[in-house]
Amino acid sequence: MKTQEADSLPTKAVLDEIKTFRRSFRQALDSCAARMDENLDAVGAKVTALAASKKVPSGRGRDLRDMLTILRGHKVNLEKGRLKDLKKLQGVAEDLAMLSEGWGK
């Protein structure tokens, strides 16, 4: 097997690209977290407004019970930090948004 001089290898370039990739990854995570927070805040605002109203359509109570079931029923293993767990959490947030979709009208 041939050997090369360490100076001739693109090690610095690879390390620089790893730093750039890590920055991109973190920005994507931050963006995803911000979007998730916005969605959850919107659902929370709708639930708060519903709680403050005097009369509540009967379908909203069913939606709230469904939301509670969804929120209590999700199972993720946070210690492992897997993408599939992030997708599950995203699915929960999307389900909550879907259930509250027509409330503002």
Residue frames as a rotation matrix with the C-alpha (Angstrom) as fourth column:
MET 1
0.580 0.815 0.000 0.00
0.815 -0.580 0.000 0.00
0.000 0.000 -1.000 0.00
LYS 2
-0.247 -0.655 0.714 1.35
0.613 -0.676 -0.408 3.40
0.750 0.337 0.569 -0.98
THR 3
0.094 0.222 -0.970 1.65
0.908 -0.418 -0.008 6.13
-0.408 -0.881 -0.241 1.58
GLN 4
0.329 0.049 0.943 1.21
0.579 -0.800 -0.161 9.85
0.746 0.599 -0.291 1.12
GLU 5
-0.832 -0.554 -0.035 2.63
0.419 -0.584 -0.695 12.82
0.365 -0.593 0.718 2.86
ALA 6
-0.176 0.789 -0.589 0.16
0.916 -0.088 -0.392 14.25
-0.361 -0.608 -0.707 5.35
ASP 7
-0.509 -0.091 -0.856 0.80
0.011 -0.995 0.099 17.68
-0.861 0.041 0.508 3.84
SER 8
-0.972 0.074 -0.221 -0.62
-0.227 -0.079 0.971 16.58
0.055 0.994 0.094 0.49
LEU 9
-0.562 0.813 -0.153 -4.00
0.804 0.580 0.130 15.53
0.194 -0.050 -0.980 1.94
PRO 10
-0.426 0.466 0.775 -6.98
0.007 -0.855 0.518 17.90
0.905 0.226 0.362 2.02
THR 11
-0.393 0.260 -0.882 -7.44
0.868 0.422 -0.262 17.55
0.304 -0.868 -0.391 5.78
LYS 12
-0.859 0.057 -0.508 -7.88
0.201 -0.876 -0.438 21.27
-0.471 -0.479 0.741 6.43
ALA 13
-0.759 0.605 -0.240 -10.46
-0.550 -0.399 0.733 21.54
0.348 0.689 0.636 3.68
VAL 14
-0.308 0.647 -0.698 -12.40
0.351 0.759 0.548 18.58
0.884 -0.076 -0.461 5.08
LEU 15
-0.540 0.061 -0.839 -12.33
0.837 -0.070 -0.543 20.07
-0.092 -0.996 -0.013 8.58
ASP 16
-0.924 0.209 -0.319 -13.54
-0.221 -0.975 0.003 23.41
-0.311 0.073 0.948 7.22
GLU 17
-0.559 0.745 -0.364 -16.38
-0.402 0.140 0.905 21.68
0.725 0.652 0.221 5.38
ILE 18
-0.378 0.403 -0.834 -17.35
0.744 0.668 -0.015 19.78
0.551 -0.626 -0.552 8.55
LYS 19
-0.771 0.061 -0.633 -17.63
0.429 -0.685 -0.589 23.13
-0.470 -0.726 0.502 10.37
THR 20
-0.821 0.476 -0.317 -19.77
-0.571 -0.656 0.493 24.54
0.027 0.586 0.810 7.56
PHE 21
-0.447 0.652 -0.613 -21.94
0.037 0.698 0.715 21.44
0.894 0.297 -0.336 7.52
ARG 22
-0.541 0.198 -0.817 -22.38
0.833 0.258 -0.489 21.60
0.114 -0.946 -0.305 11.30
ARG 23
-0.871 0.208 -0.445 -23.45
-0.071 -0.950 -0.305 25.25
-0.486 -0.234 0.842 11.02
SER 24
-0.652 0.648 -0.394 -25.99
-0.578 -0.087 0.812 24.36
0.492 0.757 0.431 8.33
PHE 25
-0.432 0.457 -0.777 -27.32
0.484 0.845 0.228 21.52
0.761 -0.278 -0.586 10.44
ARG 26
-0.672 0.126 -0.730 -27.74
0.680 -0.286 -0.675 23.77
-0.294 -0.950 0.106 13.48
GLN 27
-0.859 0.372 -0.353 -29.45
-0.442 -0.886 0.141 26.46
-0.260 0.277 0.925 11.40
ALA 28
-0.517 0.686 -0.513 -31.87
-0.269 0.438 0.857 23.87
0.813 0.581 -0.042 10.02
LEU 29
-0.430 0.323 -0.843 -32.63
0.795 0.578 -0.184 22.63
0.428 -0.749 -0.505 13.55
ASP 30
-0.808 0.093 -0.582 -33.14
0.311 -0.771 -0.556 26.17
-0.500 -0.630 0.594 14.82
SER 31
-0.787 0.526 -0.322 -35.43
-0.598 -0.523 0.607 26.97
0.151 0.670 0.726 11.91
CYS 32
-0.407 0.621 -0.670 -37.42
0.165 0.772 0.614 23.79
0.898 0.139 -0.417 12.50
ALA 33
-0.546 0.155 -0.824 -37.71
0.838 0.125 -0.531 24.57
0.021 -0.980 -0.198 16.22
ALA 34
-0.894 0.207 -0.398 -38.87
-0.131 -0.969 -0.210 28.12
-0.429 -0.135 0.893 15.51
ARG 35
-0.607 0.695 -0.385 -41.52
-0.535 0.001 0.845 26.89
0.588 0.719 0.370 13.09
MET 36
-0.372 0.440 -0.817 -42.68
0.571 0.803 0.172 24.27
0.732 -0.402 -0.550 15.62
ASP 37
-0.744 0.054 -0.666 -42.89
0.583 -0.434 -0.687 26.94
-0.326 -0.899 0.292 18.34
GLU 38
-0.855 0.443 -0.268 -44.96
-0.511 -0.810 0.289 29.19
-0.089 0.384 0.919 16.06
ASN 39
-0.422 0.714 -0.559 -47.37
-0.207 0.525 0.826 26.36
0.883 0.464 -0.073 15.26
LEU 40
-0.369 0.248 -0.896 -47.72
0.815 0.549 -0.183 25.36
0.447 -0.798 -0.405 18.91
ASP 41
-0.890 0.047 -0.453 -48.19
0.220 -0.828 -0.516 29.00
-0.399 -0.559 0.727 19.95
ALA 42
-0.722 0.656 -0.221 -50.96
-0.596 -0.427 0.680 29.38
0.352 0.622 0.699 17.36
VAL 43
-0.213 0.641 -0.737 -52.75
0.260 0.765 0.590 26.26
0.942 -0.066 -0.329 18.62
GLY 44
-0.570 -0.078 -0.818 -52.26
0.819 0.018 -0.573 27.41
0.059 -0.997 0.053 22.21
ALA 45
-0.956 0.230 -0.183 -53.74
-0.213 -0.971 -0.108 30.83
-0.202 -0.065 0.977 21.38
LYS 46
-0.440 0.833 -0.335 -56.79
-0.454 0.116 0.883 29.17
0.774 0.541 0.327 19.84
VAL 47
-0.190 0.330 -0.925 -57.27
0.666 0.735 0.125 26.94
0.721 -0.592 -0.360 22.89
THR 48
-0.815 -0.155 -0.558 -56.89
0.538 -0.563 -0.628 29.99
-0.217 -0.812 0.542 25.17
ALA 49
-0.831 0.549 -0.087 -59.47
-0.538 -0.756 0.373 31.93
0.139 0.357 0.924 23.17
LEU 50
-0.242 0.747 -0.619 -61.80
-0.040 0.629 0.776 28.94
0.969 0.213 -0.122 23.32
ALA 51
-0.426 0.012 -0.904 -61.40
0.840 0.375 -0.391 28.75
0.334 -0.927 -0.170 27.10
ALA 52
-0.920 0.017 -0.392 -62.33
0.169 -0.884 -0.435 32.44
-0.354 -0.466 0.811 27.38
SER 53
-0.728 0.683 -0.060 -65.48
-0.372 -0.320 0.872 32.18
0.576 0.657 0.487 25.26
LYS 54
-0.445 0.660 0.605 -68.91
-0.823 -0.035 -0.567 31.84
-0.353 -0.750 0.559 26.88
LYS 55
0.653 0.689 0.313 -70.40
-0.445 0.684 -0.578 29.37
-0.612 0.238 0.754 24.42
VAL 56
-0.507 -0.859 -0.073 -68.38
-0.672 0.341 0.658 26.61
-0.540 0.383 -0.750 22.82
PRO 57
0.255 0.573 -0.779 -69.60
-0.913 0.407 0.001 24.55
0.318 0.711 0.627 19.87
SER 58
0.773 0.142 0.618 -69.90
-0.455 0.803 0.385 20.88
-0.442 -0.579 0.685 20.80
GLY 59
0.891 -0.453 -0.033 -67.36
0.261 0.570 -0.779 19.84
0.371 0.685 0.626 18.18
ARG 60
0.260 -0.827 0.499 -64.66
-0.557 -0.551 -0.622 21.89
0.789 -0.115 -0.603 19.90
GLY 61
0.387 -0.066 0.920 -64.94
-0.873 0.295 0.388 19.78
-0.297 -0.953 0.057 23.05
ARG 62
0.930 -0.043 0.364 -64.37
0.142 0.958 -0.249 16.68
-0.338 0.283 0.898 20.98
ASP 63
0.651 -0.732 0.203 -61.39
0.070 -0.208 -0.976 18.37
0.756 0.649 -0.084 19.32
LEU 64
0.223 -0.562 0.796 -59.93
-0.893 -0.445 -0.064 19.23
0.391 -0.697 -0.601 22.73
ARG 65
0.619 0.037 0.784 -60.31
-0.495 0.794 0.353 15.65
-0.610 -0.607 0.510 23.92
ASP 66
0.929 -0.310 0.204 -58.65
0.357 0.595 -0.720 14.43
0.102 0.741 0.664 20.72
MET 67
0.441 -0.796 0.415 -55.80
-0.379 -0.584 -0.718 16.89
0.814 0.159 -0.559 21.28
LEU 68
0.315 -0.284 0.906 -55.34
-0.941 0.032 0.337 15.66
-0.125 -0.958 -0.257 24.81
THR 69
0.849 0.034 0.528 -55.23
-0.026 0.999 -0.024 12.06
-0.528 0.007 0.849 23.61
ILE 70
0.796 -0.575 0.192 -52.65
0.275 0.061 -0.960 12.93
0.540 0.816 0.206 20.98
LEU 71
0.310 -0.698 0.646 -50.48
-0.657 -0.648 -0.385 14.91
0.687 -0.305 -0.659 23.40
ARG 72
0.328 -0.143 0.934 -50.55
-0.859 0.366 0.358 12.24
-0.393 -0.919 -0.003 26.07
GLY 73
0.853 0.186 0.487 -50.12
-0.053 0.961 -0.273 9.37
-0.519 0.207 0.829 23.64
HIS 74
0.738 -0.623 -0.259 -46.96
-0.391 -0.083 -0.917 10.33
0.550 0.778 -0.305 21.80
LYS 75
0.825 -0.530 0.195 -43.95
0.137 0.523 0.842 8.24
-0.548 -0.668 0.504 22.69
VAL 76
0.725 -0.689 -0.002 -40.43
-0.182 -0.188 -0.965 9.27
0.664 0.700 -0.261 21.79
ASN 77
0.637 -0.635 -0.436 -37.04
0.758 0.416 0.502 8.34
-0.138 -0.650 0.747 23.14
LEU 78
0.984 -0.155 0.085 -35.39
-0.135 -0.969 -0.208 11.72
0.115 0.193 -0.974 23.58
GLU 79
0.482 -0.855 0.191 -32.10
-0.302 0.043 0.952 10.32
-0.822 -0.517 -0.238 24.79
LYS 80
0.103 -0.444 0.890 -31.39
0.697 0.671 0.254 8.64
-0.710 0.594 0.379 21.48
GLY 81
-0.093 -0.133 -0.987 -31.97
-0.288 -0.945 0.155 11.81
-0.953 0.299 0.050 19.44
ARG 82
-0.598 -0.101 0.795 -33.28
0.596 0.607 0.526 10.04
-0.536 0.788 -0.303 16.36
LEU 83
-0.948 0.242 -0.209 -34.79
-0.320 -0.708 0.630 11.75
0.004 0.664 0.748 13.34
LYS 84
-0.513 0.811 -0.282 -37.80
0.361 0.502 0.786 9.46
0.779 0.301 -0.550 13.50
ASP 85
-0.251 0.402 -0.881 -38.59
0.949 -0.077 -0.306 10.91
-0.191 -0.913 -0.362 16.94
LEU 86
-0.786 -0.051 -0.616 -38.43
-0.005 -0.996 0.089 14.43
-0.618 0.073 0.783 15.54
LYS 87
-0.847 0.502 -0.175 -40.82
-0.202 0.000 0.979 13.34
0.492 0.865 0.101 12.79
LYS 88
-0.326 0.742 -0.586 -43.21
0.835 0.516 0.189 11.93
0.443 -0.428 -0.788 15.40
LEU 89
-0.393 0.124 -0.911 -43.15
0.639 -0.676 -0.367 15.23
-0.661 -0.727 0.186 17.28
GLN 90
-0.925 0.055 -0.377 -43.72
-0.292 -0.737 0.610 17.11
-0.245 0.674 0.697 14.06
GLY 91
-0.672 0.709 -0.215 -46.67
0.251 0.491 0.834 14.83
0.697 0.507 -0.508 13.32
VAL 92
-0.254 0.562 -0.787 -48.20
0.959 0.044 -0.279 15.60
-0.122 -0.826 -0.550 16.72
ALA 93
-0.598 -0.029 -0.801 -47.88
0.144 -0.987 -0.071 19.34
-0.789 -0.158 0.594 16.08
GLU 94
-0.932 0.266 -0.245 -49.44
-0.303 -0.207 0.930 18.95
0.197 0.941 0.274 12.62
ASP 95
-0.478 0.792 -0.380 -52.33
0.681 0.608 0.408 16.94
0.554 -0.063 -0.830 14.08
LEU 96
-0.298 0.336 -0.893 -52.96
0.774 -0.463 -0.432 19.64
-0.559 -0.820 -0.122 16.67
ALA 97
-0.794 -0.045 -0.606 -52.92
-0.233 -0.898 0.372 22.33
-0.561 0.437 0.703 13.99
MET 98
-0.848 0.504 -0.163 -55.32
0.018 0.336 0.942 20.30
0.530 0.796 -0.294 11.86
LEU 99
-0.340 0.747 -0.571 -57.75
0.920 0.390 -0.039 19.84
0.194 -0.539 -0.820 14.74
SER 100
-0.076 0.280 -0.957 -57.81
0.587 -0.763 -0.270 23.58
-0.806 -0.582 -0.107 15.45
GLU 101
-0.779 -0.379 0.499 -57.75
0.613 -0.296 0.733 24.64
-0.130 0.877 0.463 11.81
GLY 102
-0.336 0.730 0.595 -61.33
0.526 -0.379 0.762 25.93
0.782 0.568 -0.257 11.53
TRP 103
-0.032 0.343 -0.939 -61.58
0.996 -0.068 -0.059 27.46
-0.084 -0.937 -0.339 14.99
GLY 104
-0.733 -0.369 -0.571 -60.69
0.399 -0.914 0.078 30.98
-0.551 -0.170 0.817 14.00
LYS 105
-0.889 0.400 0.221 -63.60
0.089 -0.322 0.942 31.22
0.449 0.858 0.251 11.60
